[in-house]
């Protein structure tokens, strides 16, 4: 057995990743990381508290509000009352207002560069990260497979992601990336 997985699981636990679980459930989560050789399997198969599906195509096709609605209860626990509205009158860009902040989900240029799915995923999540920072909340939104049909947004303590990256057990593609950018 590769002890690095056990070390990572112990580190994640020490960082409080499973603090919301009972002792038995936290033990099981720690074991699952080691057994599966995957740090995210202990979250279960259903999105909700820590992870959320974010379909890049839906985000780009005008459904930012619908796609991110599932995150609202978790964000509220961290001081962010998520409000998303489409902004009318933008000719070639898809613009939303997130808690009153203008966010260009994708621009005409993004469309031309075929990056609209990715930008429509990451830019709104970056605004949410700004709101979390202003609320002095610990977690931030990280992404896996941003812009794809099976994109995932993770609401995690940044130290958890750093520990996963520093472990060297996953390729860069499998480590969640902080949602940031303009």
VMD Tcl script that builds the backbone (N, CA, C; Angstrom):
set m [mol new atoms 546]
animate dup $m
set s [atomselect $m all]
$s set {name element resname resid chain x y z} {
  {N N UNK 1 A 0.843 -1.182 0.000}
  {CA C UNK 1 A 0.000 0.000 0.000}
  {C C UNK 1 A 0.891 1.249 0.000}
  {N N UNK 2 A 0.503 2.219 -0.796}
  {CA C UNK 2 A 1.237 3.474 -0.882}
  {C C UNK 2 A 0.865 4.340 0.323}
  {N N UNK 3 A 1.803 4.535 1.223}
  {CA C UNK 3 A 1.550 5.295 2.460}
  {C C UNK 3 A 1.169 6.747 2.184}
  {N N UNK 4 A 1.496 7.250 0.989}
  {CA C UNK 4 A 1.182 8.652 0.684}
  {C C UNK 4 A -0.324 8.911 0.691}
  {N N UNK 5 A -1.116 7.907 0.304}
  {CA C UNK 5 A -2.574 8.086 0.343}
  {C C UNK 5 A -3.060 8.180 1.785}
  {N N UNK 6 A -2.479 7.356 2.650}
  {CA C UNK 6 A -2.846 7.428 4.071}
  {C C UNK 6 A -2.418 8.770 4.660}
  {N N UNK 7 A -1.235 9.242 4.260}
  {CA C UNK 7 A -0.765 10.551 4.734}
  {C C UNK 7 A -1.699 11.663 4.271}
  {N N UNK 8 A -2.111 11.599 2.996}
  {CA C UNK 8 A -3.018 12.617 2.473}
  {C C UNK 8 A -4.355 12.570 3.204}
  {N N UNK 9 A -4.895 11.383 3.398}
  {CA C UNK 9 A -6.183 11.249 4.087}
  {C C UNK 9 A -6.104 11.827 5.500}
  {N N UNK 10 A -5.019 11.553 6.188}
  {CA C UNK 10 A -4.829 12.076 7.546}
  {C C UNK 10 A -4.726 13.610 7.516}
  {N N UNK 11 A -4.005 14.127 6.535}
  {CA C UNK 11 A -3.876 15.583 6.396}
  {C C UNK 11 A -5.230 16.227 6.136}
  {N N UNK 12 A -6.015 15.636 5.234}
  {CA C UNK 12 A -7.342 16.185 4.932}
  {C C UNK 12 A -8.216 16.196 6.178}
  {N N UNK 13 A -8.110 15.137 6.950}
  {CA C UNK 13 A -8.889 15.084 8.190}
  {C C UNK 13 A -8.418 16.151 9.176}
  {N N UNK 14 A -7.105 16.312 9.302}
  {CA C UNK 14 A -6.561 17.322 10.213}
  {C C UNK 14 A -6.950 18.738 9.790}
  {N N UNK 15 A -7.177 18.923 8.500}
  {CA C UNK 15 A -7.613 20.227 7.995}
  {C C UNK 15 A -9.107 20.456 8.213}
  {N N UNK 16 A -9.776 19.454 8.745}
  {CA C UNK 16 A -11.191 19.613 9.068}
  {C C UNK 16 A -12.148 19.273 7.945}
  {N N UNK 17 A -11.671 18.582 6.933}
  {CA C UNK 17 A -12.523 18.280 5.786}
  {C C UNK 17 A -13.773 17.507 6.171}
  {N N UNK 18 A -13.664 16.664 7.164}
  {CA C UNK 18 A -14.815 15.854 7.573}
  {C C UNK 18 A -15.296 16.230 8.972}
  {N N UNK 19 A -15.041 17.447 9.380}
  {CA C UNK 19 A -15.450 17.898 10.719}
  {C C UNK 19 A -16.964 17.871 10.903}
  {N N UNK 20 A -17.706 17.937 9.817}
  {CA C UNK 20 A -19.170 17.918 9.889}
  {C C UNK 20 A -19.721 16.504 10.085}
  {N N UNK 21 A -18.846 15.498 10.024}
  {CA C UNK 21 A -19.263 14.099 10.156}
  {C C UNK 21 A -19.056 13.594 11.579}
  {N N UNK 22 A -19.761 12.518 11.902}
  {CA C UNK 22 A -19.514 11.847 13.182}
  {C C UNK 22 A -18.128 11.205 13.125}
  {N N UNK 23 A -17.624 10.791 14.258}
  {CA C UNK 23 A -16.309 10.145 14.319}
  {C C UNK 23 A -16.260 8.917 13.410}
  {N N UNK 24 A -17.286 8.074 13.474}
  {CA C UNK 24 A -17.326 6.873 12.632}
  {C C UNK 24 A -17.364 7.226 11.153}
  {N N UNK 25 A -18.158 8.232 10.804}
  {CA C UNK 25 A -18.247 8.645 9.398}
  {C C UNK 25 A -16.930 9.253 8.919}
  {N N UNK 26 A -16.271 10.014 9.770}
  {CA C UNK 26 A -14.978 10.603 9.414}
  {C C UNK 26 A -13.925 9.511 9.233}
  {N N UNK 27 A -13.949 8.493 10.092}
  {CA C UNK 27 A -13.034 7.355 9.929}
  {C C UNK 27 A -13.274 6.669 8.594}
  {N N UNK 28 A -14.550 6.477 8.251}
  {CA C UNK 28 A -14.901 5.831 6.985}
  {C C UNK 28 A -14.449 6.683 5.799}
  {N N UNK 29 A -14.606 7.988 5.894}
  {CA C UNK 29 A -14.185 8.884 4.815}
  {C C UNK 29 A -12.671 8.816 4.625}
  {N N UNK 30 A -11.950 8.793 5.723}
  {CA C UNK 30 A -10.489 8.702 5.650}
  {C C UNK 30 A -10.070 7.387 4.997}
  {N N UNK 31 A -10.706 6.294 5.390}
  {CA C UNK 31 A -10.403 4.984 4.784}
  {C C UNK 31 A -10.727 4.974 3.291}
  {N N UNK 32 A -11.834 5.615 2.925}
  {CA C UNK 32 A -12.259 5.620 1.525}
  {C C UNK 32 A -11.227 6.307 0.637}
  {N N UNK 33 A -10.624 7.372 1.118}
  {CA C UNK 33 A -9.582 8.045 0.345}
  {C C UNK 33 A -8.437 7.080 0.073}
  {N N UNK 34 A -8.028 6.337 1.087}
  {CA C UNK 34 A -6.918 5.396 0.944}
  {C C UNK 34 A -7.303 4.247 0.014}
  {N N UNK 35 A -8.481 3.680 0.213}
  {CA C UNK 35 A -8.919 2.534 -0.589}
  {C C UNK 35 A -9.141 2.897 -2.052}
  {N N UNK 36 A -9.760 4.039 -2.296}
  {CA C UNK 36 A -10.089 4.439 -3.667}
  {C C UNK 36 A -8.938 5.131 -4.382}
  {N N UNK 37 A -7.933 5.556 -3.604}
  {CA C UNK 37 A -6.831 6.334 -4.167}
  {C C UNK 37 A -7.380 7.544 -4.924}
  {N N UNK 38 A -8.324 8.202 -4.284}
  {CA C UNK 38 A -8.997 9.366 -4.869}
  {C C UNK 38 A -9.523 10.210 -3.715}
  {N N UNK 39 A -9.107 11.459 -3.587}
  {CA C UNK 39 A -9.488 12.250 -2.416}
  {C C UNK 39 A -10.932 12.735 -2.394}
  {N N UNK 40 A -11.650 12.586 -3.507}
  {CA C UNK 40 A -12.993 13.150 -3.571}
  {C C UNK 40 A -14.105 12.119 -3.455}
  {N N UNK 41 A -13.781 10.855 -3.372}
  {CA C UNK 41 A -14.797 9.814 -3.264}
  {C C UNK 41 A -15.550 9.827 -1.953}
  {N N UNK 42 A -14.956 10.388 -0.925}
  {CA C UNK 42 A -15.581 10.394 0.403}
  {C C UNK 42 A -16.721 11.400 0.506}
  {N N UNK 43 A -16.996 12.136 -0.566}
  {CA C UNK 43 A -18.083 13.116 -0.550}
  {C C UNK 43 A -19.403 12.512 -0.992}
  {N N UNK 44 A -19.381 11.290 -1.462}
  {CA C UNK 44 A -20.603 10.646 -1.912}
  {C C UNK 44 A -20.914 10.966 -3.360}
  {N N UNK 45 A -21.959 10.315 -3.843}
  {CA C UNK 45 A -22.328 10.442 -5.244}
  {C C UNK 45 A -23.301 11.574 -5.521}
  {N N UNK 46 A -23.864 12.152 -4.484}
  {CA C UNK 46 A -24.870 13.199 -4.664}
  {C C UNK 46 A -24.272 14.579 -4.401}
  {N N UNK 47 A -24.447 15.487 -5.362}
  {CA C UNK 47 A -23.965 16.849 -5.123}
  {C C UNK 47 A -24.764 17.524 -4.019}
  {N N UNK 48 A -24.207 18.589 -3.478}
  {CA C UNK 48 A -24.958 19.311 -2.457}
  {C C UNK 48 A -24.133 20.192 -1.560}
  {N N UNK 49 A -23.440 19.651 -0.606}
  {CA C UNK 49 A -22.751 20.468 0.396}
  {C C UNK 49 A -21.402 21.006 -0.099}
  {N N UNK 50 A -20.609 20.145 -0.708}
  {CA C UNK 50 A -19.256 20.519 -1.103}
  {C C UNK 50 A -19.027 20.552 -2.607}
  {N N UNK 51 A -19.823 19.818 -3.355}
  {CA C UNK 51 A -19.596 19.792 -4.799}
  {C C UNK 51 A -20.913 19.888 -5.550}
  {N N UNK 52 A -20.793 20.431 -6.780}
  {CA C UNK 52 A -21.969 20.733 -7.583}
  {C C UNK 52 A -21.620 20.537 -9.053}
  {N N UNK 53 A -22.531 19.937 -9.809}
  {CA C UNK 53 A -22.335 19.870 -11.252}
  {C C UNK 53 A -22.505 21.263 -11.834}
  {N N UNK 54 A -21.641 21.611 -12.762}
  {CA C UNK 54 A -21.731 22.890 -13.463}
  {C C UNK 54 A -21.483 22.597 -14.943}
  {N N UNK 55 A -22.555 22.483 -15.689}
  {CA C UNK 55 A -22.498 22.142 -17.104}
  {C C UNK 55 A -22.095 23.379 -17.909}
  {N N UNK 56 A -20.923 23.335 -18.522}
  {CA C UNK 56 A -20.409 24.480 -19.269}
  {C C UNK 56 A -21.293 24.894 -20.426}
  {N N UNK 57 A -21.883 23.929 -21.102}
  {CA C UNK 57 A -22.774 24.260 -22.216}
  {C C UNK 57 A -23.996 25.022 -21.714}
  {N N UNK 58 A -24.606 24.536 -20.640}
  {CA C UNK 58 A -25.762 25.236 -20.071}
  {C C UNK 58 A -25.388 26.634 -19.583}
  {N N UNK 59 A -24.222 26.744 -18.964}
  {CA C UNK 59 A -23.770 28.058 -18.493}
  {C C UNK 59 A -23.658 29.023 -19.676}
  {N N UNK 60 A -23.087 28.551 -20.788}
  {CA C UNK 60 A -22.880 29.406 -21.956}
  {C C UNK 60 A -24.173 29.713 -22.698}
  {N N UNK 61 A -25.167 28.867 -22.543}
  {CA C UNK 61 A -26.423 29.059 -23.273}
  {C C UNK 61 A -27.449 29.869 -22.487}
  {N N UNK 62 A -27.003 30.554 -21.450}
  {CA C UNK 62 A -27.884 31.483 -20.763}
  {C C UNK 62 A -28.493 30.981 -19.475}
  {N N UNK 63 A -27.933 29.917 -18.924}
  {CA C UNK 63 A -28.522 29.329 -17.728}
  {C C UNK 63 A -27.603 29.389 -16.510}
  {N N UNK 64 A -26.830 30.455 -16.380}
  {CA C UNK 64 A -25.937 30.598 -15.225}
  {C C UNK 64 A -26.734 30.516 -13.926}
  {N N UNK 65 A -27.828 31.245 -13.849}
  {CA C UNK 65 A -28.637 31.245 -12.629}
  {C C UNK 65 A -29.152 29.871 -12.271}
  {N N UNK 66 A -29.640 29.153 -13.265}
  {CA C UNK 66 A -30.170 27.811 -13.013}
  {C C UNK 66 A -29.063 26.848 -12.591}
  {N N UNK 67 A -27.928 26.917 -13.254}
  {CA C UNK 67 A -26.829 26.003 -12.948}
  {C C UNK 67 A -26.268 26.233 -11.544}
  {N N UNK 68 A -26.216 27.481 -11.118}
  {CA C UNK 68 A -25.594 27.794 -9.825}
  {C C UNK 68 A -26.574 27.810 -8.663}
  {N N UNK 69 A -27.858 27.664 -8.954}
  {CA C UNK 69 A -28.877 27.707 -7.891}
  {C C UNK 69 A -28.632 26.651 -6.815}
  {N N UNK 70 A -28.122 25.495 -7.198}
  {CA C UNK 70 A -27.889 24.422 -6.230}
  {C C UNK 70 A -26.838 24.801 -5.191}
  {N N UNK 71 A -25.981 25.745 -5.526}
  {CA C UNK 71 A -24.935 26.170 -4.596}
  {C C UNK 71 A -25.456 27.122 -3.523}
  {N N UNK 72 A -26.587 27.749 -3.765}
  {CA C UNK 72 A -27.071 28.824 -2.890}
  {C C UNK 72 A -27.153 28.436 -1.414}
  {N N UNK 73 A -27.726 27.279 -1.053}
  {CA C UNK 73 A -27.795 26.949 0.382}
  {C C UNK 73 A -26.412 26.831 1.038}
  {N N UNK 74 A -25.459 26.225 0.348}
  {CA C UNK 74 A -24.111 26.106 0.918}
  {C C UNK 74 A -23.435 27.462 1.018}
  {N N UNK 75 A -23.617 28.296 0.011}
  {CA C UNK 75 A -23.023 29.632 0.055}
  {C C UNK 75 A -23.626 30.465 1.174}
  {N N UNK 76 A -24.914 30.307 1.383}
  {CA C UNK 76 A -25.591 31.050 2.453}
  {C C UNK 76 A -24.964 30.722 3.809}
  {N N UNK 77 A -24.545 29.477 4.008}
  {CA C UNK 77 A -23.900 29.085 5.264}
  {C C UNK 77 A -22.573 29.816 5.474}
  {N N UNK 78 A -22.048 30.372 4.386}
  {CA C UNK 78 A -20.769 31.085 4.466}
  {C C UNK 78 A -20.939 32.590 4.269}
  {N N UNK 79 A -22.172 33.061 4.418}
  {CA C UNK 79 A -22.412 34.496 4.395}
  {C C UNK 79 A -22.691 35.108 3.041}
  {N N UNK 80 A -22.928 34.279 2.026}
  {CA C UNK 80 A -23.221 34.791 0.689}
  {C C UNK 80 A -24.630 34.370 0.302}
  {N N UNK 81 A -25.507 35.356 0.147}
  {CA C UNK 81 A -26.882 35.106 -0.300}
  {C C UNK 81 A -26.902 35.314 -1.813}
  {N N UNK 82 A -26.752 34.239 -2.554}
  {CA C UNK 82 A -26.555 34.292 -4.000}
  {C C UNK 82 A -27.801 34.777 -4.735}
  {N N UNK 83 A -27.622 35.837 -5.524}
  {CA C UNK 83 A -28.680 36.402 -6.367}
  {C C UNK 83 A -28.099 36.573 -7.767}
  {N N UNK 84 A -28.730 35.940 -8.753}
  {CA C UNK 84 A -28.233 36.027 -10.130}
  {C C UNK 84 A -29.355 36.487 -11.044}
  {N N UNK 85 A -29.038 37.478 -11.867}
  {CA C UNK 85 A -30.003 38.003 -12.833}
  {C C UNK 85 A -29.321 38.155 -14.187}
  {N N UNK 86 A -30.061 37.879 -15.257}
  {CA C UNK 86 A -29.555 38.178 -16.593}
  {C C UNK 86 A -29.609 39.683 -16.798}
  {N N UNK 87 A -28.604 40.218 -17.471}
  {CA C UNK 87 A -28.563 41.643 -17.785}
  {C C UNK 87 A -29.025 41.801 -19.231}
  {N N UNK 88 A -30.073 42.544 -19.414}
  {CA C UNK 88 A -30.633 42.776 -20.750}
  {C C UNK 88 A -29.878 43.889 -21.464}
  {N N UNK 89 A -29.959 43.851 -22.786}
  {CA C UNK 89 A -29.423 44.941 -23.577}
  {C C UNK 89 A -27.989 44.760 -24.033}
  {N N UNK 90 A -27.385 43.666 -23.709}
  {CA C UNK 90 A -26.026 43.408 -24.180}
  {C C UNK 90 A -26.137 42.738 -25.549}
  {N N UNK 91 A -25.517 43.343 -26.552}
  {CA C UNK 91 A -25.721 42.886 -27.916}
  {C C UNK 91 A -25.073 41.546 -28.227}
  {N N UNK 92 A -23.790 41.430 -28.027}
  {CA C UNK 92 A -23.091 40.222 -28.448}
  {C C UNK 92 A -22.517 39.426 -27.285}
  {N N UNK 93 A -22.699 39.899 -26.077}
  {CA C UNK 93 A -22.133 39.233 -24.913}
  {C C UNK 93 A -23.249 38.673 -24.043}
  {N N UNK 94 A -22.906 37.649 -23.272}
  {CA C UNK 94 A -23.841 37.124 -22.272}
  {C C UNK 94 A -23.384 37.671 -20.928}
  {N N UNK 95 A -24.222 38.522 -20.336}
  {CA C UNK 95 A -23.862 39.210 -19.098}
  {C C UNK 95 A -24.896 38.887 -18.025}
  {N N UNK 96 A -24.390 38.610 -16.835}
  {CA C UNK 96 A -25.258 38.394 -15.679}
  {C C UNK 96 A -24.829 39.353 -14.576}
  {N N UNK 97 A -25.728 39.565 -13.647}
  {CA C UNK 97 A -25.396 40.316 -12.434}
  {C C UNK 97 A -25.443 39.324 -11.280}
  {N N UNK 98 A -24.348 39.218 -10.565}
  {CA C UNK 98 A -24.258 38.319 -9.417}
  {C C UNK 98 A -24.156 39.203 -8.185}
  {N N UNK 99 A -25.214 39.177 -7.386}
  {CA C UNK 99 A -25.301 40.061 -6.219}
  {C C UNK 99 A -24.986 41.506 -6.612}
  {N N UNK 100 A -25.545 41.909 -7.751}
  {CA C UNK 100 A -25.392 43.273 -8.229}
  {C C UNK 100 A -24.112 43.557 -8.988}
  {N N UNK 101 A -23.232 42.577 -9.121}
  {CA C UNK 101 A -21.966 42.787 -9.833}
  {C C UNK 101 A -22.092 42.292 -11.270}
  {N N UNK 102 A -21.723 43.140 -12.179}
  {CA C UNK 102 A -21.765 42.786 -13.591}
  {C C UNK 102 A -20.685 41.753 -13.883}
  {N N UNK 103 A -21.079 40.678 -14.556}
  {CA C UNK 103 A -20.148 39.608 -14.911}
  {C C UNK 103 A -20.392 39.220 -16.364}
  {N N UNK 104 A -19.392 39.412 -17.211}
  {CA C UNK 104 A -19.488 38.982 -18.601}
  {C C UNK 104 A -19.190 37.486 -18.613}
  {N N UNK 105 A -20.235 36.685 -18.685}
  {CA C UNK 105 A -20.048 35.231 -18.694}
  {C C UNK 105 A -19.260 34.815 -19.928}
  {N N UNK 106 A -19.632 35.341 -21.075}
  {CA C UNK 106 A -18.824 35.186 -22.279}
  {C C UNK 106 A -19.037 36.377 -23.185}
  {N N UNK 107 A -18.004 36.676 -23.943}
  {CA C UNK 107 A -18.052 37.792 -24.882}
  {C C UNK 107 A -18.042 37.252 -26.308}
  {N N UNK 108 A -18.278 38.148 -27.232}
  {CA C UNK 108 A -18.210 37.785 -28.648}
  {C C UNK 108 A -16.834 37.176 -28.953}
  {N N UNK 109 A -15.804 37.746 -28.380}
  {CA C UNK 109 A -14.443 37.236 -28.593}
  {C C UNK 109 A -14.301 35.802 -28.047}
  {N N UNK 110 A -14.868 35.548 -26.855}
  {CA C UNK 110 A -14.815 34.188 -26.300}
  {C C UNK 110 A -15.492 33.201 -27.248}
  {N N UNK 111 A -16.611 33.629 -27.837}
  {CA C UNK 111 A -17.313 32.778 -28.801}
  {C C UNK 111 A -16.413 32.489 -29.997}
  {N N UNK 112 A -15.773 33.531 -30.525}
  {CA C UNK 112 A -14.901 33.367 -31.685}
  {C C UNK 112 A -13.723 32.447 -31.369}
  {N N UNK 113 A -13.242 32.507 -30.142}
  {CA C UNK 113 A -12.108 31.665 -29.727}
  {C C UNK 113 A -12.550 30.291 -29.234}
  {N N UNK 114 A -13.844 30.044 -29.288}
  {CA C UNK 114 A -14.425 28.767 -28.849}
  {C C UNK 114 A -14.121 28.459 -27.382}
  {N N UNK 115 A -14.138 29.507 -26.564}
  {CA C UNK 115 A -13.887 29.320 -25.131}
  {C C UNK 115 A -15.086 29.728 -24.281}
  {N N UNK 116 A -16.239 29.922 -24.918}
  {CA C UNK 116 A -17.416 30.422 -24.192}
  {C C UNK 116 A -17.857 29.477 -23.081}
  {N N UNK 117 A -17.787 28.181 -23.296}
  {CA C UNK 117 A -18.224 27.247 -22.257}
  {C C UNK 117 A -17.350 27.385 -21.016}
  {N N UNK 118 A -16.049 27.463 -21.221}
  {CA C UNK 118 A -15.131 27.567 -20.078}
  {C C UNK 118 A -15.275 28.917 -19.378}
  {N N UNK 119 A -15.317 30.005 -20.155}
  {CA C UNK 119 A -15.411 31.314 -19.512}
  {C C UNK 119 A -16.753 31.500 -18.816}
  {N N UNK 120 A -17.824 30.964 -19.417}
  {CA C UNK 120 A -19.149 31.095 -18.790}
  {C C UNK 120 A -19.241 30.279 -17.509}
  {N N UNK 121 A -18.337 29.340 -17.331}
  {CA C UNK 121 A -18.271 28.577 -16.087}
  {C C UNK 121 A -17.407 29.305 -15.061}
  {N N UNK 122 A -16.204 29.658 -15.454}
  {CA C UNK 122 A -15.220 30.177 -14.504}
  {C C UNK 122 A -15.511 31.609 -14.058}
  {N N UNK 123 A -15.904 32.483 -14.966}
  {CA C UNK 123 A -16.094 33.887 -14.576}
  {C C UNK 123 A -17.165 34.068 -13.493}
  {N N UNK 124 A -18.349 33.480 -13.631}
  {CA C UNK 124 A -19.326 33.633 -12.541}
  {C C UNK 124 A -18.834 33.029 -11.221}
  {N N UNK 125 A -18.135 31.903 -11.294}
  {CA C UNK 125 A -17.613 31.294 -10.070}
  {C C UNK 125 A -16.536 32.174 -9.439}
  {N N UNK 126 A -15.776 32.883 -10.259}
  {CA C UNK 126 A -14.771 33.812 -9.733}
  {C C UNK 126 A -15.444 34.954 -8.970}
  {N N UNK 127 A -16.578 35.424 -9.469}
  {CA C UNK 127 A -17.318 36.468 -8.747}
  {C C UNK 127 A -17.794 35.920 -7.401}
  {N N UNK 128 A -18.255 34.679 -7.397}
  {CA C UNK 128 A -18.672 34.058 -6.133}
  {C C UNK 128 A -17.487 33.991 -5.171}
  {N N UNK 129 A -16.299 33.695 -5.679}
  {CA C UNK 129 A -15.116 33.689 -4.811}
  {C C UNK 129 A -14.846 35.070 -4.226}
  {N N UNK 130 A -15.046 36.106 -5.023}
  {CA C UNK 130 A -14.890 37.467 -4.492}
  {C C UNK 130 A -15.889 37.718 -3.362}
  {N N UNK 131 A -17.123 37.258 -3.552}
  {CA C UNK 131 A -18.151 37.433 -2.517}
  {C C UNK 131 A -17.801 36.646 -1.253}
  {N N UNK 132 A -17.274 35.441 -1.418}
  {CA C UNK 132 A -16.847 34.646 -0.258}
  {C C UNK 132 A -15.720 35.353 0.492}
  {N N UNK 133 A -14.785 35.927 -0.247}
  {CA C UNK 133 A -13.678 36.654 0.390}
  {C C UNK 133 A -14.205 37.855 1.173}
  {N N UNK 134 A -15.134 38.593 0.579}
  {CA C UNK 134 A -15.701 39.753 1.274}
  {C C UNK 134 A -16.476 39.348 2.520}
  {N N UNK 135 A -17.066 38.151 2.491}
  {CA C UNK 135 A -17.797 37.648 3.654}
  {C C UNK 135 A -16.844 37.049 4.692}
  {N N UNK 136 A -15.554 37.073 4.374}
  {CA C UNK 136 A -14.517 36.498 5.237}
  {C C UNK 136 A -14.750 35.009 5.499}
  {N N UNK 137 A -15.268 34.352 4.482}
  {CA C UNK 137 A -15.498 32.909 4.561}
  {C C UNK 137 A -14.204 32.180 4.207}
  {N N UNK 138 A -14.020 31.015 4.753}
  {CA C UNK 138 A -12.817 30.236 4.485}
  {C C UNK 138 A -12.848 29.545 3.122}
  {N N UNK 139 A -13.926 28.871 2.762}
  {CA C UNK 139 A -13.869 28.130 1.499}
  {C C UNK 139 A -13.888 29.042 0.283}
  {N N UNK 140 A -13.424 28.459 -0.820}
  {CA C UNK 140 A -13.481 29.100 -2.126}
  {C C UNK 140 A -14.006 28.061 -3.118}
  {N N UNK 141 A -14.413 28.557 -4.278}
  {CA C UNK 141 A -14.905 27.669 -5.321}
  {C C UNK 141 A -13.734 27.275 -6.217}
  {N N UNK 142 A -13.591 25.978 -6.389}
  {CA C UNK 142 A -12.589 25.391 -7.271}
  {C C UNK 142 A -13.323 24.588 -8.337}
  {N N UNK 143 A -12.679 24.387 -9.472}
  {CA C UNK 143 A -13.333 23.655 -10.555}
  {C C UNK 143 A -12.519 22.449 -10.992}
  {N N UNK 144 A -13.240 21.464 -11.462}
  {CA C UNK 144 A -12.662 20.341 -12.200}
  {C C UNK 144 A -13.423 20.264 -13.512}
  {N N UNK 145 A -12.687 20.110 -14.607}
  {CA C UNK 145 A -13.287 19.945 -15.936}
  {C C UNK 145 A -14.151 21.145 -16.310}
  {N N UNK 146 A -13.718 22.339 -15.934}
  {CA C UNK 146 A -14.487 23.562 -16.191}
  {C C UNK 146 A -14.754 23.721 -17.681}
  {N N UNK 147 A -15.994 24.011 -17.991}
  {CA C UNK 147 A -16.400 24.226 -19.368}
  {C C UNK 147 A -16.918 22.986 -20.055}
  {N N UNK 148 A -16.763 21.834 -19.433}
  {CA C UNK 148 A -17.290 20.602 -20.005}
  {C C UNK 148 A -18.717 20.354 -19.547}
  {N N UNK 149 A -19.339 19.366 -20.157}
  {CA C UNK 149 A -20.704 19.013 -19.765}
  {C C UNK 149 A -20.762 18.408 -18.372}
  {N N UNK 150 A -19.656 17.887 -17.896}
  {CA C UNK 150 A -19.623 17.269 -16.571}
  {C C UNK 150 A -18.677 18.024 -15.646}
  {N N UNK 151 A -18.662 19.338 -15.785}
  {CA C UNK 151 A -17.835 20.162 -14.913}
  {C C UNK 151 A -18.320 20.076 -13.477}
  {N N UNK 152 A -17.392 20.257 -12.567}
  {CA C UNK 152 A -17.715 20.187 -11.142}
  {C C UNK 152 A -17.150 21.426 -10.453}
  {N N UNK 153 A -17.958 22.019 -9.607}
  {CA C UNK 153 A -17.507 23.107 -8.740}
  {C C UNK 153 A -17.411 22.548 -7.329}
  {N N UNK 154 A -16.283 22.801 -6.694}
  {CA C UNK 154 A -16.033 22.347 -5.328}
  {C C UNK 154 A -15.967 23.554 -4.413}
  {N N UNK 155 A -16.648 23.510 -3.301}
  {CA C UNK 155 A -16.583 24.552 -2.278}
  {C C UNK 155 A -15.688 24.006 -1.169}
  {N N UNK 156 A -14.415 24.424 -1.189}
  {CA C UNK 156 A -13.407 23.820 -0.318}
  {C C UNK 156 A -12.511 24.861 0.341}
  {N N UNK 157 A -11.979 24.483 1.479}
  {CA C UNK 157 A -10.911 25.226 2.136}
  {C C UNK 157 A -9.698 25.158 1.191}
  {N N UNK 158 A -9.107 26.273 0.813}
  {CA C UNK 158 A -7.957 26.239 -0.097}
  {C C UNK 158 A -6.802 25.370 0.399}
  {N N UNK 159 A -6.679 25.215 1.705}
  {CA C UNK 159 A -5.603 24.363 2.236}
  {C C UNK 159 A -5.806 22.907 1.846}
  {N N UNK 160 A -7.053 22.494 1.676}
  {CA C UNK 160 A -7.350 21.126 1.239}
  {C C UNK 160 A -6.813 20.917 -0.171}
  {N N UNK 161 A -7.082 21.863 -1.045}
  {CA C UNK 161 A -6.618 21.750 -2.429}
  {C C UNK 161 A -5.095 21.800 -2.484}
  {N N UNK 162 A -4.491 22.655 -1.681}
  {CA C UNK 162 A -3.030 22.721 -1.624}
  {C C UNK 162 A -2.450 21.389 -1.167}
  {N N UNK 163 A -3.044 20.779 -0.156}
  {CA C UNK 163 A -2.559 19.480 0.335}
  {C C UNK 163 A -2.671 18.416 -0.752}
  {N N UNK 164 A -3.768 18.429 -1.480}
  {CA C UNK 164 A -3.949 17.456 -2.562}
  {C C UNK 164 A -2.896 17.674 -3.642}
  {N N UNK 165 A -2.704 18.926 -4.051}
  {CA C UNK 165 A -1.710 19.231 -5.085}
  {C C UNK 165 A -0.304 18.868 -4.615}
  {N N UNK 166 A 0.022 19.241 -3.383}
  {CA C UNK 166 A 1.363 18.990 -2.854}
  {C C UNK 166 A 1.658 17.514 -2.641}
  {N N UNK 167 A 0.621 16.692 -2.539}
  {CA C UNK 167 A 0.844 15.255 -2.324}
  {C C UNK 167 A 1.510 14.601 -3.524}
  {N N UNK 168 A 1.336 15.177 -4.704}
  {CA C UNK 168 A 1.912 14.595 -5.911}
  {C C UNK 168 A 1.206 13.340 -6.383}
  {N N UNK 169 A 0.075 13.027 -5.790}
  {CA C UNK 169 A -0.630 11.790 -6.120}
  {C C UNK 169 A -1.557 11.919 -7.327}
  {N N UNK 170 A -1.896 13.128 -7.692}
  {CA C UNK 170 A -2.798 13.351 -8.818}
  {C C UNK 170 A -2.121 14.217 -9.868}
  {N N UNK 171 A -2.520 14.015 -11.117}
  {CA C UNK 171 A -2.030 14.891 -12.177}
  {C C UNK 171 A -2.648 16.272 -11.988}
  {N N UNK 172 A -2.033 17.266 -12.575}
  {CA C UNK 172 A -2.559 18.632 -12.467}
  {C C UNK 172 A -4.009 18.712 -12.931}
  {N N UNK 173 A -4.363 17.931 -13.934}
  {CA C UNK 173 A -5.724 17.950 -14.476}
  {C C UNK 173 A -6.756 17.465 -13.456}
  {N N UNK 174 A -6.338 16.658 -12.515}
  {CA C UNK 174 A -7.249 16.085 -11.526}
  {C C UNK 174 A -7.307 16.881 -10.225}
  {N N UNK 175 A -6.524 17.944 -10.140}
  {CA C UNK 175 A -6.531 18.801 -8.948}
  {C C UNK 175 A -7.445 19.995 -9.241}
  {N N UNK 176 A -8.416 20.251 -8.389}
  {CA C UNK 176 A -9.304 21.392 -8.628}
  {C C UNK 176 A -8.526 22.706 -8.743}
  {N N UNK 177 A -8.985 23.544 -9.681}
  {CA C UNK 177 A -8.362 24.849 -9.914}
  {C C UNK 177 A -9.248 25.942 -9.327}
  {N N UNK 178 A -8.628 26.918 -8.700}
  {CA C UNK 178 A -9.366 28.047 -8.154}
  {C C UNK 178 A -10.062 28.786 -9.289}
  {N N UNK 179 A -11.351 29.033 -9.126}
  {CA C UNK 179 A -12.090 29.815 -10.122}
  {C C UNK 179 A -11.677 31.270 -9.967}
  {N N UNK 180 A -10.974 31.778 -10.950}
  {CA C UNK 180 A -10.508 33.161 -10.895}
  {C C UNK 180 A -10.451 33.713 -12.307}
  {N N UNK 181 A -10.376 35.004 -12.401}
  {CA C UNK 181 A -10.249 35.620 -13.715}
  {C C UNK 181 A -11.250 36.716 -13.927}
  {N N UNK 182 A -11.103 37.365 -15.067}
  {CA C UNK 182 A -11.981 38.488 -15.381}
  {C C UNK 182 A -13.055 38.097 -16.359}
}
mol reanalyze $m
mol bondsrecalc $m
mol representation Tube
mol addrep $m
